[in-house]
């Protein structure tokens, strides 16, 4: 039988993979995908706990997190495309050029 603890362990594993990807990758698109992976693991946790506690609050938070994630992906991708047009690279080390 699958319990809430199984979902929490799966969510922790997915969050750890996302954190590892953010800390080790240099490609900006891969970093954004890892951030999305981390947000989805939080969504999984909120849904599992919401279902376990028989409360709708977690599902409402998930709706807002998905909205913020969609906005973050749109703005982040627009910034990456603009940066690529100027520098012809999406390496995160090259983002240092954006300083004043």
C-alpha positions, 0 to 999 in steps of 0.5 A: 500500500502506498502511503503519504510517506512514499510521496514525501520520499519521492518528492525529496529525491526529485528535489535533491536531483533538481538542487544537484542540477542547479548547483552543477550545470552551467547551461541556463536552460538546464538550470531553469529545467532543474528549478522547474523540477524543484517546484514540481517536487514541492507541488507533489509534497503539497498535494500529498499532504493535502490529500493526507490531511483531507484539506484543500489548502495545499491544492490551492497553493499548488495552483499559485505555484504553477502560475508562478512557475509558468511566469518564471519560465516565460520571463526566464526563456525571454531573458535567455533568448535575449542574452543569446542574441547578444553573446551567442552563448547561454553559459551561466558563466557568461551572465557575469557580463550583465553587471553594471 
